Amino acid sequence: MTVGIVLVSHSALIAEGLVQLARQMAPNVALVAAGGTDDGGIGTSFDRVTAAIADADSGGGVAILCDLGSAILTAETALDFLDDAAQASVRIIDAPLVEGGVAAAVAAQTGSDLDGVEAAARSAVDIFVAPRTGTDQAGAATPGSQASAPAAPFTGYSRSVTILNRDGLHARPAADFVKLASTFAPRVTVNGRDAKSLLAIMALGLVRGKIAEIATEDPAGREAVDALADLVESGFGEA
């Protein structure tokens, strides 16, 4: 049983388009659009959100993402009308609709539970909103901030591979990469970013010709690194 995803937008076109996009990367996940009013206008509908929750629920829980404040209010009202058991398995996630929705869908596709799906969606906040505590988005010290201690010598295993895809590591190959990474227990990174995070991988901006260093500090991670490096070198069937 996988987590279902409900995407609530004031625009039916936005919600339906996002479902279409996410389905390219998460074909086995119940992705349900709940956009627009009952008469097809701009706004949100209690009835549409309620029906979407029911359609998305296959027993693994339901994650709801919304675009604007009143969409959240509509979703919260729909939750209030569910019985206690249903409410416990349905969660409104505070994350950007597009980036969070895609990340949530991929996490659900890899078998993550509701907590894992929420964490994947909320990672959009950490990745795409620059911290204001003396670091940039990549975690490097910014001018005037205190330098971090030197990193310990790397004692794990890594491979450097070149991106071959004409359009770089865009959404579909990035999702394939993350899905494969998620089948391995050891932690693996790509240029320092978590290989199991779709948004982290896409935020690297790995265009054709760029080098991806796939690495692990886990002695059991060699197989994962090799499998991921081989996938990149294959061009994901696109090169």
One Martini backbone bead per residue (centre of mass of N, CA, C, O) as a GRO file, in nm:
protein
  239
    1MET     BB    1   0.093   0.039   0.026
    2THR     BB    2   0.050   0.362  -0.077
    3VAL     BB    3   0.084   0.685  -0.083
    4GLY     BB    4  -0.130   0.940  -0.130
    5ILE     BB    5  -0.197   1.226  -0.354
    6VAL     BB    6  -0.302   1.565  -0.293
    7LEU     BB    7  -0.378   1.842  -0.519
    8VAL     BB    8  -0.425   2.181  -0.421
    9SER     BB    9  -0.594   2.425  -0.625
   10HIS     BB   10  -0.728   2.713  -0.775
   11SER     BB   11  -0.637   2.544  -1.029
   12ALA     BB   12  -0.708   2.291  -1.238
   13LEU     BB   13  -0.461   2.307  -1.427
   14ILE     BB   14  -0.243   2.287  -1.215
   15ALA     BB   15  -0.322   2.020  -1.082
   16GLU     BB   16  -0.323   1.848  -1.346
   17GLY     BB   17  -0.032   1.914  -1.437
   18LEU     BB   18   0.108   1.798  -1.185
   19VAL     BB   19   0.012   1.512  -1.217
   20GLN     BB   20   0.142   1.467  -1.492
   21LEU     BB   21   0.430   1.511  -1.398
   22ALA     BB   22   0.448   1.308  -1.154
   23ARG     BB   23   0.369   1.048  -1.321
   24GLN     BB   24   0.646   1.019  -1.466
   25MET     BB   25   0.779   0.932  -1.166
   26ALA     BB   26   0.481   0.807  -1.039
   27PRO     BB   27   0.290   0.558  -1.169
   28ASN     BB   28   0.191   0.402  -0.876
   29VAL     BB   29   0.053   0.660  -0.777
   30ALA     BB   30  -0.197   0.829  -0.615
   31LEU     BB   31  -0.297   1.103  -0.816
   32VAL     BB   32  -0.488   1.394  -0.708
   33ALA     BB   33  -0.693   1.638  -0.827
   34ALA     BB   34  -0.796   1.967  -0.654
   35GLY     BB   35  -0.925   2.195  -0.867
   36GLY     BB   36  -1.120   2.432  -0.815
   37THR     BB   37  -1.442   2.467  -0.867
   38ASP     BB   38  -1.746   2.328  -0.933
   39ASP     BB   39  -1.773   2.543  -1.197
   40GLY     BB   40  -1.455   2.598  -1.295
   41GLY     BB   41  -1.324   2.795  -1.119
   42ILE     BB   42  -1.157   3.003  -0.910
   43GLY     BB   43  -1.061   2.783  -0.651
   44THR     BB   44  -1.225   2.592  -0.396
   45SER     BB   45  -1.337   2.250  -0.296
   46PHE     BB   46  -1.475   2.048  -0.071
   47ASP     BB   47  -1.577   1.817  -0.252
   48ARG     BB   48  -1.311   1.769  -0.410
   49VAL     BB   49  -1.130   1.707  -0.170
   50THR     BB   50  -1.291   1.474  -0.050
   51ALA     BB   51  -1.282   1.293  -0.304
   52ALA     BB   52  -0.969   1.283  -0.328
   53ILE     BB   53  -0.908   1.138  -0.067
   54ALA     BB   54  -1.064   0.880  -0.138
   55ASP     BB   55  -0.905   0.817  -0.406
   56ALA     BB   56  -0.606   0.811  -0.263
   57ASP     BB   57  -0.701   0.583  -0.066
   58SER     BB   58  -0.517   0.255  -0.008
   59GLY     BB   59  -0.392   0.246   0.314
   60GLY     BB   60  -0.116   0.450   0.333
   61GLY     BB   61  -0.226   0.720   0.300
   62VAL     BB   62  -0.248   1.095   0.296
   63ALA     BB   63  -0.122   1.362   0.100
   64ILE     BB   64  -0.143   1.721   0.130
   65LEU     BB   65  -0.124   1.982  -0.115
   66CYS     BB   66  -0.092   2.343  -0.134
   67ASP     BB   67  -0.097   2.677  -0.246
   68LEU     BB   68  -0.303   2.844  -0.068
   69GLY     BB   69  -0.455   2.938   0.214
   70SER     BB   70  -0.755   2.856   0.133
   71ALA     BB   71  -0.677   2.564   0.063
   72ILE     BB   72  -0.610   2.482   0.350
   73LEU     BB   73  -0.890   2.536   0.471
   74THR     BB   74  -1.037   2.330   0.297
   75ALA     BB   75  -0.872   2.084   0.389
   76GLU     BB   76  -0.936   2.111   0.692
   77THR     BB   77  -1.240   2.075   0.662
   78ALA     BB   78  -1.230   1.793   0.537
   79LEU     BB   79  -1.094   1.661   0.785
   80ASP     BB   80  -1.319   1.724   0.997
   81PHE     BB   81  -1.524   1.510   0.838
   82LEU     BB   82  -1.361   1.292   0.940
   83ASP     BB   83  -1.280   1.035   1.094
   84ASP     BB   84  -1.046   0.947   1.319
   85ALA     BB   85  -0.903   0.730   1.147
   86ALA     BB   86  -0.870   0.901   0.890
   87GLN     BB   87  -0.716   1.145   1.012
   88ALA     BB   88  -0.454   0.974   1.091
   89SER     BB   89  -0.396   0.925   0.752
   90VAL     BB   90  -0.412   1.242   0.714
   91ARG     BB   91  -0.198   1.503   0.556
   92ILE     BB   92  -0.090   1.828   0.584
   93ILE     BB   93   0.161   1.984   0.386
   94ASP     BB   94   0.429   2.212   0.439
   95ALA     BB   95   0.470   2.287   0.099
   96PRO     BB   96   0.550   2.318  -0.204
   97LEU     BB   97   0.359   2.217  -0.453
   98VAL     BB   98   0.556   2.133  -0.677
   99GLU     BB   99   0.815   2.031  -0.540
  100GLY     BB  100   0.669   1.872  -0.314
  101GLY     BB  101   0.489   1.694  -0.495
  102VAL     BB  102   0.714   1.546  -0.646
  103ALA     BB  103   0.870   1.440  -0.400
  104ALA     BB  104   0.632   1.282  -0.278
  105ALA     BB  105   0.582   1.092  -0.516
  106VAL     BB  106   0.862   0.956  -0.519
  107ALA     BB  107   0.853   0.854  -0.229
  108ALA     BB  108   0.604   0.676  -0.270
  109GLN     BB  109   0.727   0.500  -0.499
  110THR     BB  110   0.961   0.388  -0.291
  111GLY     BB  111   0.778   0.331  -0.007
  112SER     BB  112   0.712   0.550   0.167
  113ASP     BB  113   0.584   0.682   0.423
  114LEU     BB  114   0.429   0.950   0.551
  115ASP     BB  115   0.684   1.065   0.682
  116GLY     BB  116   0.865   1.043   0.426
  117VAL     BB  117   0.690   1.219   0.243
  118GLU     BB  118   0.706   1.473   0.412
  119ALA     BB  119   1.013   1.505   0.412
  120ALA     BB  120   1.041   1.535   0.106
  121ALA     BB  121   0.862   1.785   0.072
  122ARG     BB  122   1.013   1.970   0.292
  123SER     BB  123   1.294   1.987   0.148
  124ALA     BB  124   1.229   2.236  -0.028
  125VAL     BB  125   1.290   2.447   0.188
  126ASP     BB  126   1.599   2.380   0.232
  127ILE     BB  127   1.690   2.394  -0.077
  128PHE     BB  128   1.528   2.674  -0.194
  129VAL     BB  129   1.585   2.813   0.086
  130ALA     BB  130   1.796   3.023   0.204
  131PRO     BB  131   1.983   3.046   0.451
  132ARG     BB  132   2.032   3.288   0.751
  133THR     BB  133   2.327   3.153   0.894
  134GLY     BB  134   2.598   3.175   0.699
  135THR     BB  135   2.476   3.014   0.449
  136ASP     BB  136   2.436   2.851   0.173
  137GLN     BB  137   2.272   2.614  -0.012
  138ALA     BB  138   2.541   2.421   0.004
  139GLY     BB  139   2.681   2.501   0.300
  140ALA     BB  140   2.863   2.731   0.262
  141ALA     BB  141   3.054   2.969   0.360
  142THR     BB  142   3.009   3.293   0.416
  143PRO     BB  143   3.094   3.593   0.434
  144GLY     BB  144   3.178   3.628   0.783
  145SER     BB  145   3.176   3.344   0.857
  146GLN     BB  146   3.242   3.069   1.021
  147ALA     BB  147   3.460   2.835   0.991
  148SER     BB  148   3.491   2.519   0.943
  149ALA     BB  149   3.603   2.232   1.006
  150PRO     BB  150   3.791   2.010   0.894
  151ALA     BB  151   3.765   1.746   0.714
  152ALA     BB  152   3.770   1.433   0.712
  153PRO     BB  153   3.910   1.185   0.579
  154PHE     BB  154   3.846   0.998   0.311
  155THR     BB  155   3.736   0.632   0.344
  156GLY     BB  156   3.572   0.550   0.116
  157TYR     BB  157   3.365   0.551  -0.181
  158SER     BB  158   3.420   0.648  -0.534
  159ARG     BB  159   3.266   0.807  -0.832
  160SER     BB  160   3.334   0.960  -1.145
  161VAL     BB  161   3.084   1.112  -1.356
  162THR     BB  162   2.937   1.181  -1.667
  163ILE     BB  163   2.705   1.371  -1.810
  164LEU     BB  164   2.513   1.271  -2.109
  165ASN     BB  165   2.266   1.420  -2.118
  166ARG     BB  166   2.138   1.670  -2.297
  167ASP     BB  167   1.946   1.774  -2.033
  168GLY     BB  168   2.048   1.632  -1.815
  169LEU     BB  169   1.941   1.606  -1.474
  170HIS     BB  170   1.642   1.571  -1.494
  171ALA     BB  171   1.355   1.461  -1.370
  172ARG     BB  172   1.349   1.165  -1.472
  173PRO     BB  173   1.644   1.071  -1.411
  174ALA     BB  174   1.641   1.164  -1.120
  175ALA     BB  175   1.419   0.968  -1.032
  176ASP     BB  176   1.569   0.709  -1.110
  177PHE     BB  177   1.805   0.756  -0.921
  178VAL     BB  178   1.645   0.767  -0.653
  179LYS     BB  179   1.512   0.492  -0.672
  180LEU     BB  180   1.775   0.333  -0.666
  181ALA     BB  181   1.894   0.448  -0.402
  182SER     BB  182   1.640   0.342  -0.226
  183THR     BB  183   1.738   0.026  -0.245
  184PHE     BB  184   1.959   0.132  -0.048
  185ALA     BB  185   2.080   0.168   0.273
  186PRO     BB  186   2.312   0.328   0.223
  187ARG     BB  187   2.477   0.616   0.218
  188VAL     BB  188   2.455   0.852  -0.056
  189THR     BB  189   2.634   1.080  -0.267
  190VAL     BB  190   2.608   1.394  -0.466
  191ASN     BB  191   2.806   1.632  -0.431
  192GLY     BB  192   2.700   1.602  -0.110
  193ARG     BB  193   2.423   1.487  -0.179
  194ASP     BB  194   2.141   1.323  -0.140
  195ALA     BB  195   2.049   1.044  -0.337
  196LYS     BB  196   1.733   1.034  -0.208
  197SER     BB  197   1.695   1.336  -0.317
  198LEU     BB  198   1.544   1.494  -0.562
  199LEU     BB  199   1.590   1.798  -0.499
  200ALA     BB  200   1.893   1.780  -0.448
  201ILE     BB  201   1.971   1.682  -0.730
  202MET     BB  202   1.836   1.910  -0.902
  203ALA     BB  203   1.994   2.150  -0.754
  204LEU     BB  204   2.278   2.094  -0.894
  205GLY     BB  205   2.274   2.131  -1.209
  206LEU     BB  206   2.328   1.873  -1.406
  207VAL     BB  207   2.478   1.897  -1.689
  208ARG     BB  208   2.618   1.841  -1.964
  209GLY     BB  209   2.955   1.740  -1.864
  210LYS     BB  210   2.924   1.697  -1.582
  211ILE     BB  211   3.032   1.612  -1.259
  212ALA     BB  212   2.971   1.315  -1.065
  213GLU     BB  213   3.006   1.244  -0.722
  214ILE     BB  214   2.990   0.919  -0.601
  215ALA     BB  215   2.934   0.850  -0.248
  216THR     BB  216   3.076   0.675   0.049
  217GLU     BB  217   3.117   0.586   0.408
  218ASP     BB  218   3.009   0.304   0.366
  219PRO     BB  219   3.121  -0.017   0.347
  220ALA     BB  220   2.826  -0.106   0.208
  221GLY     BB  221   2.820   0.117  -0.053
  222ARG     BB  222   2.955   0.018  -0.319
  223GLU     BB  223   2.715  -0.098  -0.480
  224ALA     BB  224   2.557   0.166  -0.500
  225VAL     BB  225   2.766   0.336  -0.648
  226ASP     BB  226   2.793   0.154  -0.897
  227ALA     BB  227   2.496   0.158  -0.986
  228LEU     BB  228   2.475   0.468  -1.021
  229ALA     BB  229   2.711   0.509  -1.214
  230ASP     BB  230   2.602   0.322  -1.435
  231LEU     BB  231   2.345   0.481  -1.489
  232VAL     BB  232   2.479   0.741  -1.585
  233GLU     BB  233   2.656   0.602  -1.813
  234SER     BB  234   2.386   0.512  -1.975
  235GLY     BB  235   2.184   0.772  -1.999
  236PHE     BB  236   1.892   0.660  -1.931
  237GLY     BB  237   1.822   0.608  -2.246
  238GLU     BB  238   1.907   0.904  -2.393
  239ALA     BB  239   2.212   0.923  -2.510
   0.00000   0.00000   0.00000
